[in-house]
Amino acid sequence: MDADRFTTAAAVVALLGCPLAAVAPFVLNAAPGPRGGIAFSGLVGAVFAGYNLYAIATEGRPQFAAAVMATAFGTWLILAPLQYTVAAPLTATTQFAGMLLAAFSGFTALEVLGVGQSAEAAANAGE
């Protein structure tokens, strides 16, 4: 199964959300605890999202485990500002980056499973 253009674009958008999460705590001058936690989570999310994009480029399909882990880190980035109670700009930026990572990585994970494909498309994917 070769990944279509939207799957590739989804993986790219998911990866682009990670630097936003990693840099935002430093740019917005967050306290040391949230700064380290959010920035490191953005970095680790980038590793998984990057590997997912690499798998699409080389194998022609997303890597399920990498996509699920990127989705988990995206979900954490959505929740982390609420855990740390940081200022509104950092909350909005981190949650936006987390939504990009979680939503688009989740889409690529579902693509591996074939969710949303018709029976004919799923049968053709096995060839």
N, C-alpha and C positions, 0 to 999 in steps of 0.2 A: 504494500500500500504506500503510494507516494503521497506525501502531505500536500494539501492544496495551498493556495496562496494565503487564504485566511488563517490557516493553522500556523503557517510560518510567520505571518504578521502578528498573530496573537502571542507567539513566543517572543518576538522582538519587543512588543509593547510590555510584556511581563518583565523582560530583562531591563527595559528602560526605567521601570518604576523603582528598581533597586538602588541605583545611584542617588535618586531623589531622597529615598529614605536614609541612606547612609550619610549623606552630606547635610541634610536639613538640621540635625541637632547641633552641628558645629556652626553653621551659618546663623542659626537663630539663637545661639548662645544658651543652650540648655544646661541644666545642672549636670554634674558628672555622672550620676547614676543613670538617668534616662539617656544621656548622650551616648554612653557606652553600650547600653542595652539595645537601643534602637539602631545605632550605627552598625553594631556587629550583626544584628538580625538582618539588616539590609544587605550586608556583605555576604552572609551565608545564603540568604535568599538568591543573591546574584549567582552564587556558585551553582545552585540547583537549576535556576532558570537558564543560566548559560549552558549547562550541560544538556538541558532539554533542547535548546536551540541547536547545539552542536549535533545532537542525535538526529534532529530533523534534517540538518544539512548533509550529514554523512549517510544515515540509514534510510532517510526518506519518511520517517515517522517519529513521533514524539516518544520519549522514554517515560513510561508510566510512573516509575518510582520517583524520578526527578521532578516530574510535574506535580505529583501529590505532595512531595516535600516543599516545593516552592509555594504551593497553595497553602500549606500549613504555616509557612513563614509569613505569607501575605495576610493570613487571618490573624496571626500574632501582631503584625504591624498595625492592623486595624484596632486591636484591643490594647496594645501597649500604652498609648497615650492616656487611656482611661485608668490604667493601673498606676502609672506614675504621676498623674494629675499635673500635666505640664501646661504651658500657655497655649492659647487658642491657635496661633499661627503654626506652632509645631504639631499640635493635635491634627489640624486640618491637612497639613502637608504629609504627615506620616500616614494618616488614614487614607488619603488619596493614593499614595504610593502603594499601600497595602491592598487597596481595592484593585489597582492595576495588576499587581502581582497575583493576588488570589483569583480574581475573575478569569484572567486570560490563561494562567497556568491550569486552573481547573478545567477550562475549555479544552486545552490540549490533552489533559488526562482523560477526559470523556471521549476525545477523538480516538484514543488508543482502544478504548472499550467498544467503540462503534456505536455509542449512544446517539440516537437521532438519525441514523442511517436507515434507508429503506431496506427491505429484505433483499432486493436485487443488488443494491450497492454493497451490502454486507457479503453477499455470495461472490460478487466480483472482486472484492478485496482479498479473498482467500486464494485467488489464482496467482 
